[in-house]
């Protein structure tokens, strides 16, 4: 017994040593940190004046930190061990007599934004292993200015607030005490970003902003009961960090850091080599939610005590009884349209609204979250017997207009995409747009008009190559198949849903069958073919060919099926689902089995009052491991307007980093209209959509790649 105990006593230290070192691996810093071909380092301590205090150069397992604002020598660290993403660092400076060590973890907040978590630097082998409980977040973010231009994330909150400002340097803003309040509005409609309205030039804080400053969200995360949002001006790389409570209230204090340091509540955090919290420039935004309940409303409570003249008459429309509330100038019909993850729109008619024959419709969006009403123009175009295309304009805030409503809202200048990297995710150019496909009754197909079957060499988003064929059904020219050889099965299944093997065997070809729903022209010589997966009505895609190069084609997500599809894919501005090299075969078509029964979308509970569900699924590759999501809207006829089961779906996409999520929101809005019933059910559905006669949004799906 004594011998066994003694043996265990000597073996225990060795076992513990093995346990500790078993969790450490060969050490190389993450790929997303490595110095790129452009040689741009990561910068830290980015100041409001554009200065950058430190540059981080990461090469394999070496980290060099250079001082940008002083002649101090650079610091050199080497990665000694990797404890599941937490790295043990050792100083390698030649003039350092003592051995220094530290632990660090790099948290990727976006393609161009990284946050570090550090332990205090120690000397003489104090840190031999790394434990995450010893790590402290560094509020000074690492930024790659080229990569951050590709970052976009939806804002974590939506709503509008009156705003007072306190500056960390100069104290209270002089405009805190005027009647008309400054405002902050966030993602009132999808893709708008966060808008700061400082009212006048003399109200501007020292934050390098315009009087009305739009910002884009490039990264968001939660930490210690707060949400952090990194913002960027659309035209450049001026960055800010916004900190707000994770639990929103009608009154709350929000911090806008002019220096790119996302400080949490605790002021004792490790901040880096030479900076303390007192050196960080920031604004405190005192926010108060204030609801504008109608178009005839006052912008602030003090309107009841002001003289109604000049600008004040416009700011105080209710108190001054300004006639812009819809009773005379606006005829608001009960016609609503809702687009998932974008917003809801009600058709309104102004004296100068475009003629209906132009398929342009002036709409109004109102909110219950403090956002001011917005005017938007919607354009519809028929693509096929069961397909439309809609185009959404840039919105105009209610209080910014007092005349020429229709002319301004639907002017050509309003139809522009959002700044990159959002692009046409929500809004399109005047001659662009997003397809809408009828779901019930089943859509009417059109001839695919391929004129030949093809052997194809397909390049996938990851660069892999696979061979197969593309052909029409000989007995039904409105259906086509994309088929890949059996040896591509694993590659195809992993990367290109919905291709499947009919019997699940590895020796069978993998394929997907599609129905052709619309064929129309793109830009110049391009032809666009809108497809719907026969096995999944939610999956819609677009086959794009060009008469200038008949040997090539691309398959893109349906929401990118517009006049720019070909040129953007060729230029690398859009990443196609498939890039095809075509070689015509001797046969014009091939025989296929009969089509399966119409696919039924999965069942999900409906919002209260909703009468139907529309789901859609489209995916596309995105950079740096992000995923592409799909969402839809549906138009549902009210009983007075035809078959209540008719719906239209709109495949649409949005890309960002995140987890697979299912959203079910947006209550249905439906109403009776005055347009006569159409004889044809399909035609009635299209006419109802084009005339903005009704709406309902049921379920939005976010599909992870």
N, C-alpha and C positions, 0 to 999 in steps of 0.2 A: 504494500500500500504506500509505503514511504517512497519506494522507488518510482512508482507511477506518478505520484504527486510531484516528485522532483523533476521527472521528465517533462511533465506538463508545464512546470514553471519555466524551464529553459526554452520550450517550444513556443510559448505564448507570444513573446515579442516578435519572433519570426513570422508567426501567422498574422499578427496585426500589421507588420510591415508589408507582407504580401497583400493584405486586404486594401491598404491605402494605395499602394502603387498599382494594383490591378485596375483601379478606376482611372488612372492616368494613361494617356495615349500619346503616340507620336504627335508632336505639336506643330501645327501650321494654322495660321489665322484664317478665319472664314473667307471663302471666295469673294463674297460681296464687299470685303474690305480691301482686297488686293488692288494695288496700283494698276490702273487700266492702261490701254495703249496710248491714251491721250496724255498720260503723265500727270493728271490732275490729282493732288493730294486731297485728304480730308482736312477741313478747317474747323478749329474750335475757337471759342471766345470771339464770336462774330459780333461786332458792335453796331450800334444804330447808325454810325457815320460811315459804315462800309468797311472799316478796318478789321483785320483778321489777326489775332494775336499768336496763334499757334497753327502749324501745319503738320499733319500726321502722314507719314509715308509708310505704307505697309507692303513689305515684300517677303512673301513666304512666311518665315517664322521670325522676321525681324521688324521691329517698330522703331522708327526714328521720329522724334518730335523736335521740330525746329521753331525757334523764336522768330516771329515775323516783325516785331516792333522793337527788338533790342539786339545787341551784339553778343548776348549770352550764347555759350556753346550749346549745340544740340544734345538732347538726351537720347541714348540708345538703349533699347530693351530687346531682349531675346526671349522667345517663348520657350520655357523649360518643360512644361507639362500641360496637358489638356485634361481637365477634370469635367468631362461632359459639357463642354462649352464654356467653362470658366477656366481662364488661362493663368498659370503661374508664370510671372515675368521675373527675369533677372537682369540687373543693370550690366551693361557691357562697355561702359565708357572707360577709355584707357587711363584717364586721370583720376579714377575713383579707387581709393585705397580699400574702403570697406565694401562688403557685398550688400547690395540693396535688392529687395524683393517686394513684389506686390502681386495681388490677384485682380483680374479684371474680367468682366463679361461684357460682350457687345450685343446690344438689343437693337434689332433692325426695325425702325419705325416707318421706313419708306425706302425706296430705291436710293434716295439721296440724303436720308436723315438717319443717324445712328445715335443711340444713347449708350453711354458707358456706365457700368457699375464697378466701383473700385473698393479695395481695402486700403487703409493708410499704408504709405510706403514704410518699410521696416528695413533694418540693417542686420547683418550677421545671421542669416539663415532663420529669421523668426518665422517666415512663411515657407513651410516645406510642402504643405498641401492646402488646397483651397476649399472653403466651405461657403456656400451661398449665403448663409445667415450673417456672414461678416461683411457682405458687400453693401455699399451705400450708393444710391443713384447720384450720378454727376449731372447737375442741371444744365451744364454747358454742352450743347449738342454738337456732334460732328456733322459737317455738311459737305456734300459734294455738289458744287453749284451747277455742274452740267447735268448730273443725274437728277437733281431735285426738280428740274424743269419738266421731267416726265412723270412726276408724282401727282396723283390726285386721289382724294378720298371724300366721300360725302361728309358734310358737316354733322357732328354728333347731336346737334339740336336744331330745332326749327321754331322760329317765332320772332316777334318784333317787340322792341323795348324803347322807352324814352331813356335818355342817357345824360348823366352828369359825370364830370371828369375831374380827377385829382391827379396832378403830375408829381412824380417823386422828386423833381427838382424845384418846380415853380409853384406847387400847391394847387389851389382850386382854379378851374378854368373860368375865365371872365364871363362866358356865356351860360354858366350854370343858372344864372338868375334872370335870364330873359324869358318871356312868356313861351315862345315856341321852343320846344325841347330839341336837343340833338337826338339822333336815333341810331340804333343798331338793329339790323334785320338779318336773319340767318336762314338760308335755304327756304325762303317762302315758297318758291317753285323750284323743282329739282334742277340742280346745276348752277343756281344763281350765286352760291357762295355766301360769304358774310359781307354785308354792306354797312359801312360807316357813313352816316350823314351828319356832317359837322355844321350844317346850316349856312355858314358864312366864312369868308377867309380869315377874319379876325378871331374866329373860334378854334382855328386849327391848333392842335397841340404840337409839340415838337416831336413828331413821329414820322416825318417825311411822307405825309399823305395828302391827297387832294380833298377838296371840300366834300365831294361824294366819292368815296374810295371803295371800290369793289376789291375783295380779296378772295383767293382760291385756297381751299384746304388741301394741304399736301400730306399731312400725317395727323393721326389722332391716337391717343391711348389714355388709359385710366390708371391712376396711381394715388393711393392714400386718400380716397374719398373725393378726388378731383379728376376732372377731364382736362387733358392738355391737347391743344390744337395748334399746329404749326401752319401759319398763313403766309401766302406769297402774293405780292402785287402781280397782276396778270402780265404786265409788259416786261418784267425784269425779275431779278432774284433778290429783291428786298424782302426780308423775312421777319416775321414776328411770332411770338409764342403767346397764346391765349390760355389762361387758366380759369376754369369755372367749376362750381360745385357739381358733382355728379347727380345730386338730387336738385332739380331745378325748382326755383320758387318765383313767384311774381315779382318779388324784390330780392335782388342779390348783387353782391359785389364780385366783379370779374377783373382779373389782372391781365393787362396787355403789356408784355415785356418787349420793350424796344430793342434791347440787347437780346441775343438769342440764347437766353438762359431760362429754362422752364423751372422756376423755383417753386417747390412745394411749400406747405405751411411752415414746416420746421426750418428754422434759420441756421441750424448748426451742421448742415450737410457739408461734406467735402466738396469744395468748389474748384479745386485745381491748384496749380503752382502759386499763383500770385493774386488771386481775386477773392473778395468777400462779398456777401450780399449787398452791402451798402454801396458797392460800385456798380450795381446793375440798374439801368434806367428802365422805368416802367410807368404805366398809367393805371390808376384804379378807375374802373368804369362802374358807376353806381346805376344799376339798371332797374327800371320799373316798367312792368308790362302795362300797356294802355291799349284798349281795344277800340278800333274803329268799326262800329257795328253796321254801318251802311255808307253809301256814297254821300249821303247828306249828314256829315258828322264834323265835329270840331277836332282840330289836331291837339288841343290842350284845354284843360278845364277853365282857364282864365278868359276864354273867348267871350263869355257872357258879359265881361266888363270892359271890352275894348270898343273903340269906334270903328264902324264898318267902312273902311275906305282902303283903296290901293291893295297892297299885298295882304293886309289883314282880312279883307273880304274873301280872299281865296283860302286862307288858312282856317277861317272860322265859318265854314259853309252852313252849318246848322244855325248858329246864332245870327248870322247875317242873312239867312234865308236865300243863299245863293242857289240859282236854278240849274244845278248840275246833278240832281239826285235821281234822274230817271223818270220823273213824273211828266216832264215835258220833252226834254231832249232825248231821253232814252226810252225805248220800248223794249222792256226785258221780257222775252218770251220764256215759257217754262221749258227750256231746252238745255240739257246739261251733258257734259262730256267729262269723263274722268280717266286719267292715264296714270297707271300705277307708278309710284316713285317719282312722279313729276308733279301732278296736281289736278285740280278740278276746274272746269271751264264752263261758264254759262253764256249761251249766245245772247248778244245784245245788239240792238239795231240803232245806229245813229243816222242823222239825216245824210251824212256823207259816207256811210258804210258802203263798201263795194257792192256792185250788183251781184245778185245770186248766181247769175250765169258764169261769173268768174270763179265760182267755188271758193271764194275768200270770205271768212266769217270773223267778225269782231266779237271777242268774248271777254267776260269779266270773271276774275277769280277773287273770292272773298274768303276771309280766314277768321278763326276763333282763337288764334294763338298770339295775337298782337301784331301780326304782319298787316301792312296797309294793302288795300285792294290793288289789283293789277289788271291791266288790259293786255290781251294777247290776240294775235291774229292766227287763225288756223286755215290752212289750205288743203283741199282734197282734190285728188285726181283719180279717175278710173284707170286701172291697169288691166283688168280682165273682168269676165262676168261675175266672179266672186272675189275680186281683189281690188282694194283701193290703196292709195298712198296718201299719208297726211304729212304736212310740213308745219312745224311750230315756229313762230317768230320769237324774237326777243321781246320781253314784256316791258310795259311802261307803267310806272307807279302812278296810282290814282291821282295824287295831289300834284303831279308834274304836268297835268293837262288841264286846260280850261277852254280849248276851242279846237276845231278841226280834228275831232277824235278819230273818225274813220280814216281820214287821210294819213294821219300820223301812225296809227296802230298798224295799218296794213301797207305802209310804204315799203318799197323794195329794200330800203336801207335797214329795215328791221329784220329781214331774213338773213341772218348771218350766224354761223356756228359760234359756240363759246370759245374762249381762248384755249390754246393747247395747254395741257394734254386732254382736256375734256372734249374739244372738237365738236363733232356732230352727234355726240352721245344723246343729247336732249333736243337741240335745235339744229335746223338744217339750212342750207342755202335755199334761195327761192325756188330753184328748179330741182332740189333734192327732196328727201323725205323718207319716211318709214312705211313699209308695206303693212296692210291690214288684210287678213284672210278670213273669209266666212267659215264658221265652224258648224252651225246648225241652221238650215239643212246642210248636208255635206256639200262642200264647194264643187262647183262645176269645173271640170278640167278642160284644158285647151291642148291642141296638138303641140308636141315638143319641137317638131321640125328640125331634128338633128340631121336628117338626110343621109346619115351613114352611121354604122357602128364603128367604134374606135378601140384600138389597143392603146392603153395609157401607161405612162410611167409617172407615178405620183410621188411628189415630195411632200413629206409631212412637216409640221411646225418644228420638230426637233432635228430636221435635216435628213432623216432616213428616207430611203427610196423603196418603192414597192410597185410591182407591175400588176396590171389587171385589164379590165375592159369597161367600156361605157356604151350602152346601147338602148334603143327603144324596144318596146314590146311590139312584135309584128301585128298582133291582133288588136292592139290598142295603142295608137300613136301618142296618147296623152300620158303614158307611163314610161319611165325609164329606170334602168338599173345601173348602179356602180358596183363592180365586182372586183375583188382582189384575189390573187393566187393564194393557195392554202398555206404556203410558207410565210405569208405575211400575217397570219392569224393573230399571233400574240401582239405584234406591233399595232395592227389595226384596232384590235379590241381595246388596247390601252390608250390610244390617242384619238380615235375618230368615231366615237359613239355616233350613229347607232349600228355600225356594221356587225353582223353576226353570222355564225355558221349555222345552216339550217338544221343540222343534226348534232351539233355540238362536237363534232369530230375534228381532230387536228388536220385530217387529210382533205376536208371539204373546203371549197372556196368560201370566203366571207363576202357578204354583199349587203346592200340596202336598196330598197325599191322606193321610188318617189313618183308623185303625181305632179304634172306640170299645170300650174294654175294661172300663170300670166307670162307673156313674152313681150318685151318692150325694148326700146332703144336706150342706150346710155349716152355717152358723150362721143360725138363723131361716128365711128364705125363699130362701136361696141353693141353687143346684143346681151340682154339680161333675161334669164329664164328663172322664174320664181318657182321653187319646188317645195312640196310638203311630203314628209315621210309617211308612207302608207301604214307603217306599224305604230306611229306615234304622231297624232295630230298636232302635238305641241312643238314638233321639230320642223322648222322651216329654214330653207337655205336658198342660195342663189348661185346658179351656174353662169359665169361671165365669159364670153368669147369675144374675139375681135376679128373683123374682116381683114385687118392689116396683118395679122399673124394667125393664120388658121391652124397652126400646129400647137398653139398654147391655149389654156383655159385655167380659170381659178374658180374655186368654190368658196364663197364667203358666207358669213352669218347674214340672215335675211335683213336685219336692220341696216346692213351696209350695202344693200342692193340699190345703188343709185348711179348717177351719171359719173361719179368719180371712182367707181369700184375698180375698173381696169387700171387706170393710171396710178391710183394710189397703191394698189397691190404691186404693180411693177416697180414703183419707186420706193417700196419698203415702208410707206406711210401707214399701210394697213397690212396686218399679217393674215393671209388667207388660211382657211381650214385645210385646203388642199391646193397644191399647184400641179397642174396636169400638162404633160406633153402628149399630144394626140397624133395617132397615125391611123388614117382611115382603113377599115377592113373592106373585104370584097362584098359583104352582105350589108344591106341597108338597115336591117333590124334582126332581132332574134326572138325566139318564142320563149315566153315565161309562163309560169303557172297562173291560174286565175287570182285576182286580187283578194286579199284577206278581208274579213268583215271590217267595217269602219272602226278605227281605234277609239276607245272610250277613255277620256282623260281620267286620272285618279280622282276619287271622291274626296272632297274636303268640306268642312262646315262652311256655310255661307254667312256673311255679315247679316245682321238683322235687316230685314226688308229686301234683301237681294233675291232675285228670281232666277239666277243662273250663274254658272261658273265657266270661266274661260281660262284655260292655261296654255302657255306656250313655252317652248324651250329652244333656245339658240345659244351656241357657244362659239367662241373664237379664241385663238391663242393670245396671250398677253405677255409682256416682257417680264423678265426677272421673277418667274414663278408666280405671277399673279393669276387671277382667274377672271373669266368673263361671265357675266351674269345675263339673265334674260328676264324681261318682264313684259307684261301685256296689258292692253286694256280691252274691254268688251263693250259693245253697244247692244243694248237689249230693248227691243220694241215693247212699248206699253200695249196693253190689250186694245186700246183704241186705234193703234197704228198698224195692226197686222198680227202675225203669228208671234206670240210672246216667247217662243223658243228660238227665234232667230238671233244669232249673235255674230259679232265680228271680232276677230282677234288681231292684235298688232304685235308681231315679234319685234323686240327692241332689246338693246344690250347696254350693259354698264360694266366697267372693269375697275377692279380695285383688289387689294390684298385683304383676305379675311377668311372666315370659316363658312361652311355651307349653312345657309339659313333659309327658313321658310317664313314668309311674311303674309299675314292675312289682315288687311286693313282696307280702308277706303269704303265707307258705306255707299250703297247704291243710291244714285239720284236718278229718278225717272219722272216723266211728266207727259201730259198730253200735248200734242201739237195740233196745228190747223191744216197740215198738208193732207191731201186726199190719199186714201189707200191705193197702193199700186196693185195691179193685177197679178204680177209675178211676185212670189215670195222673195226670191233672191233680189230682184230689182227693187222691191220695197225696202229690203234691208239696206242696200247700198244708198238708196235715196234718203233714207232716214239718217244714215251716217253723214252723208254729204251735207244735209240740211241742219245738222246739229240737233236732231229732234229728241234724242234721249241718250241716257248713259247708264252704265253701271260697271263698277270695277269690283271684281270679286276676290281673286287670289293672285298674289304675285309670287313668282318662284325665283329664287337666286340659286343658280346651278354652279357648283364648284367644278373647275376643270380638273 
